[in-house]
Amino acid sequence: MRKTINCFIPYRESTAAEQTIHALKESSIVNKIYLLNIEPNKTLSTPEGCEILPVDSLTSSKTMKMIAEKADTPYILLYTKTSALELAYKALERMTDFLQDRECGMVYADHHEWKNGEKKKHPVNDYQPGSVRDDFDFGPLLIFNRTEFILASLQMTEEREYTALYELRLLLTLHSHLVHINEYLYTETESDNRLSGEKQFDYVNPRNREVQIEMEEAFTRYLKSINALLEPICVETDVKKGNFEYEASVIIPVRNRARTIDDAIRSALAQETRFPFNIIIVDNHSTDGTTEIIGQYKDNKAVIHLQPQRTDLGIGGCWDLAINHPRCGRFAIQLDSDDLYSDTHTLQTIVD
């Protein structure tokens, strides 16, 4: 069978890397395996049949262009994790079948994951035009059409340290499709076991500011390329003006979350700040005991329990009701009822 894939995987010497390399070698269509050395100052042994490439990071434009230069097969496989990869029977053949469509630039698939010792299904979403969020879940195994990958990499004229893979994906969508295969074709190990509530504020972490700036630059360039950029109209606003009883309000829209609402409220109340804040809970006609749980905080002046008269409010309506409340603070921060503040200084960080 013709060998049609060059594989690129992050590499550090470990049992997990050995397992991934073995899984790839088992496929009859794999041509070469390139190991992306993410620790270039460390000397690593080279597994048989592989070639080590030193890289500055997995998300830089230099790495994407290096992959494009090394691509001499019809398809490019990029695995973005260092955990062990297990492939289903003829998984790579199945994925490359879709790439034979000339309009297909990248494929990704549902998969299983080992999480806390248990193998679970991990379905991913269909990609639609306009799905531009940087954390869209494609899973860690991506296979590209070589021609489309090279074309997109040539369009990356700015040096990126953190966001080249994101920009590459946006550029791919200008002239090809990203296709979701609704089949469980591989298994990986989940390494980030934080709750969703702990992950959601990664973006506003001040340590990630350089990443945020690069993301904005890449996204702005993409909007310009599709003639969708609306130049901002800037109005100077002095946020210090006005009299506010509270500097910030944590807004929790909720409906029928009896199992999680108490934890959400307590995590908000536990925040340590240098300013006064309150919690505005919009209880959208719960019927499962959520209302009664919120009612336990009726003597806490920092907790405001709103129960709208209207029955047609969605999440936006609940949010609007909260921010227009006379005791809403200068800043309004939403907390989903299923999420928690994992750190007692999260609110202070966001306002800063």
C-alpha positions in Angstrom: 0.0 0.0 0.0 1.2 3.5 -0.8 2.7 5.4 2.1 0.8 8.7 2.2 1.3 10.3 5.6 4.2 12.0 7.3 3.6 12.3 11.1 4.7 15.0 13.4 4.4 14.5 17.2 5.8 16.3 20.2 8.6 14.3 21.8 10.1 13.7 25.1 11.6 10.3 26.0 8.8 8.4 27.8 6.8 5.3 27.6 3.9 7.3 26.2 6.0 8.5 23.3 7.1 4.9 22.6 3.5 3.8 22.6 2.5 6.6 20.1 5.4 5.8 17.8 4.6 2.1 17.9 0.9 2.9 17.1 1.9 5.0 14.1 4.4 2.5 12.8 1.7 -0.2 12.8 -0.2 1.7 10.1 0.8 0.7 6.6 0.3 4.2 5.1 2.7 6.0 7.5 5.8 7.2 5.6 8.0 9.1 8.1 7.6 10.0 11.8 9.1 13.3 12.8 9.6 13.9 16.5 9.2 17.6 17.5 11.7 18.1 20.3 10.1 20.6 22.6 13.2 20.5 24.9 15.8 21.5 22.3 18.6 21.9 24.9 18.2 18.3 26.0 19.9 15.5 24.1 17.4 12.8 23.2 17.9 9.3 21.7 16.3 8.8 18.3 13.9 5.9 18.0 14.5 3.7 15.0 12.8 5.0 11.8 12.2 8.5 13.3 13.9 11.9 12.9 14.1 14.5 15.6 13.3 18.1 14.7 14.2 20.8 17.3 11.3 23.3 17.7 10.8 26.4 19.8 7.2 25.5 20.5 4.3 23.5 19.0 2.3 26.6 18.3 4.8 28.9 16.6 4.8 29.9 12.9 8.4 28.5 12.6 7.1 25.1 13.6 4.2 25.2 11.1 6.6 26.3 8.3 9.1 23.5 9.2 6.3 21.0 9.0 5.3 22.4 5.6 8.9 22.0 4.4 9.1 18.4 5.5 5.8 17.4 4.0 6.5 15.3 1.0 3.5 13.0 1.2 -0.2 13.8 0.3 -1.2 14.1 4.0 0.2 15.5 7.2 -0.6 14.1 10.7 -0.1 16.4 13.7 -0.6 15.0 17.2 -0.6 17.8 19.7 -0.2 15.9 23.0 2.7 14.0 24.6 0.3 11.4 26.1 0.0 8.0 24.5 -2.0 7.6 21.3 -3.9 4.4 20.5 -5.4 4.1 17.0 -8.5 2.2 16.1 -8.3 -0.4 13.3 -7.4 1.3 10.1 -8.1 4.7 11.7 -5.6 6.6 9.5 -7.0 5.0 6.3 -10.5 6.1 7.3 -9.4 9.7 8.0 -7.4 10.0 4.8 -10.4 8.7 2.8 -12.1 12.0 3.6 -9.1 14.0 2.5 -9.4 12.7 -1.0 -12.1 15.3 -1.5 -10.1 18.2 -2.9 -12.2 20.7 -0.9 -11.2 19.0 2.4 -8.3 20.7 4.1 -8.3 19.0 7.5 -10.1 16.1 9.2 -10.6 15.4 12.9 -12.6 12.7 14.7 -14.5 11.7 17.8 -12.3 9.7 20.2 -12.0 7.9 23.5 -10.0 9.2 26.4 -8.5 7.7 29.5 -9.6 9.9 32.4 -9.0 9.0 36.0 -8.5 5.4 35.0 -11.7 5.1 33.1 -12.1 5.0 29.3 -14.8 7.5 28.2 -16.2 8.6 24.9 -15.2 12.1 23.8 -17.4 13.4 20.9 -16.4 16.6 19.3 -18.4 19.3 17.5 -19.0 19.8 13.8 -17.1 22.8 12.4 -19.3 25.4 10.9 -18.3 28.7 9.1 -17.9 31.2 11.9 -16.6 28.7 14.4 -13.6 30.9 15.2 -13.1 30.4 18.9 -9.5 29.6 19.7 -10.3 26.7 22.0 -12.6 24.9 19.6 -12.3 21.2 20.4 -10.9 19.3 17.5 -9.2 16.7 19.6 -5.4 16.3 19.6 -5.2 14.2 16.3 -5.4 16.3 13.2 -4.7 15.2 9.6 -4.2 17.8 6.8 -4.2 17.9 3.1 -0.6 18.7 2.3 -1.3 21.2 -0.4 -3.8 23.1 1.7 -1.5 23.1 4.7 1.4 24.5 2.6 -0.9 27.2 1.1 -2.1 28.3 4.5 1.5 28.3 5.9 2.6 30.6 3.0 -0.1 33.0 4.0 1.2 33.3 7.5 3.4 36.4 7.0 3.7 37.4 10.7 5.8 35.6 13.2 3.7 33.9 15.8 4.9 32.3 19.0 1.7 31.0 20.5 -1.1 31.1 17.9 0.2 29.8 14.6 -1.9 26.6 14.7 -5.0 28.7 15.4 -4.1 31.1 12.5 -3.4 28.1 10.2 -6.8 26.7 10.9 -8.5 30.0 10.1 -6.5 30.3 6.9 -7.4 26.8 5.9 -11.1 27.7 6.0 -10.6 30.4 3.4 -10.2 27.8 0.6 -11.1 24.4 2.1 -13.3 22.6 4.6 -12.6 21.2 8.0 -14.4 17.9 8.3 -15.6 16.2 11.5 -15.7 12.4 11.3 -18.4 11.2 13.6 -16.6 8.0 14.5 -14.4 7.0 17.5 -11.1 6.5 15.8 -8.5 6.8 18.5 -7.9 6.9 22.2 -5.8 9.5 24.1 -5.2 10.3 27.8 -6.7 13.5 29.2 -4.1 15.4 31.1 -6.1 18.5 32.1 -8.5 17.2 34.7 -9.6 20.6 36.0 -13.4 21.3 36.1 -14.7 23.5 33.4 -15.1 26.3 35.9 -11.4 26.2 36.7 -10.5 26.4 33.0 -12.8 29.2 31.9 -10.7 32.0 33.2 -7.4 30.9 31.7 -8.0 33.5 29.0 -8.1 36.4 31.4 -5.1 35.3 33.3 -2.6 38.2 33.1 0.2 35.7 32.4 -1.5 34.9 29.1 -1.6 38.5 27.9 0.9 37.9 25.1 -1.2 35.0 23.9 -4.3 37.2 23.9 -2.6 39.8 21.8 -1.5 37.3 19.2 -5.0 35.8 19.1 -6.5 39.1 18.5 -4.0 39.9 15.7 -4.6 36.6 14.0 -8.3 36.9 14.2 -8.3 40.5 13.0 -6.3 39.5 10.0 -8.8 36.7 9.3 -11.7 39.1 9.5 -10.0 41.4 7.0 -9.4 38.6 4.6 -13.1 37.8 4.5 -14.1 41.4 4.4 -15.9 41.1 7.7 -13.9 43.5 9.9 -15.8 46.3 11.4 -13.5 49.0 12.6 -14.2 49.8 16.2 -15.8 53.0 17.3 -13.9 54.0 20.4 -15.6 56.1 23.1 -13.6 57.1 26.1 -15.4 56.0 29.3 -14.2 56.9 32.7 -15.1 53.8 34.8 -14.2 55.7 38.0 -17.2 58.1 37.5 -20.5 57.4 39.1 -21.4 56.2 42.6 -21.6 52.4 42.9 -22.3 50.6 46.2 -20.4 47.6 44.8 -17.4 47.6 42.6 -18.3 44.3 41.0 -21.3 41.9 40.8 -21.0 38.2 40.2 -24.1 37.3 38.1 -25.4 33.7 38.1 -28.3 33.0 35.7 -29.8 29.6 36.8 -32.6 27.2 36.1 -32.9 23.8 37.7 -29.4 23.3 39.0 -30.1 22.1 42.6 -27.0 19.9 42.6 -24.6 22.7 41.7 -26.0 26.1 42.7 -24.9 26.0 46.3 -21.3 25.3 45.4 -21.4 28.1 42.9 -22.7 30.6 45.4 -20.2 29.5 48.1 -17.3 29.7 45.7 -18.3 33.3 44.8 -18.8 34.3 48.5 -15.3 32.9 49.2 -13.6 35.4 46.9 -11.1 37.7 48.6 -11.0 41.2 47.1 -9.9 44.7 47.9 -13.3 46.0 47.0 -16.9 45.3 47.9 -18.9 43.0 45.6 -22.2 41.2 45.6 -23.8 38.2 43.9 -26.9 38.6 41.8 -28.7 35.3 41.1 -31.4 35.3 38.4 -33.5 32.2 39.2 -35.4 31.6 36.0 -38.4 29.7 37.4 -36.6 26.6 38.8 -38.8 23.7 39.7 -36.2 21.2 41.2 -35.4 22.9 44.6 -32.9 25.4 43.2 -35.1 28.3 44.5 -35.2 26.9 48.0 -31.4 26.5 48.1 -30.9 30.1 47.0 -33.4 31.1 49.6 -31.0 29.9 52.3 -28.9 33.0 51.7 -31.8 35.4 52.2 -30.1 36.9 55.2 -26.8 37.5 53.4 -26.9 41.1 52.2 -24.3 40.3 49.5 -26.7 37.8 47.8 -29.5 39.2 45.7 -32.1 36.7 44.6 -34.1 37.7 41.5 -37.1 35.8 40.2 -38.3 37.3 37.0 -42.0 37.7 36.3 -41.6 36.9 32.7 -41.4 33.3 31.6 -39.8 33.8 28.2 -36.3 35.0 29.3 -33.4 33.1 27.9 -29.8 33.5 29.1 -29.5 37.0 27.6 -32.7 38.2 29.2 -31.6 37.0 32.6 -28.3 38.7 32.1 -30.0 42.0 31.1 -32.2 41.8 34.2 -29.2 41.5 36.4 -27.1 44.2 35.0 -30.0 46.7 35.1 -30.6 46.0 38.8 -30.0 49.1 40.9 -27.5 47.3 43.1 -25.4 45.9 40.2 -21.8 46.9 40.6 -19.5 48.9 38.3 -18.3 45.6 36.7 -20.5 42.6 36.0 -18.9 39.1 35.8 -21.0 36.0 34.8 -20.5 32.7 36.7 -22.4 29.7 35.3 -24.3 27.8 38.0 -22.3 24.6 37.0 -18.9 26.3 37.5 -16.8 27.3 40.4 -14.2 29.9 41.2 -11.1 27.7 41.8 -9.0 30.4 43.3 -10.0 32.9 46.0 -8.4 35.7 44.0 -10.0 35.1 40.7 -12.5 38.0 40.9 -9.7 40.4 42.0 -7.7 39.3 39.0 -10.5 39.8 36.5 -11.3 43.3 37.8 -7.6 44.3 37.8 
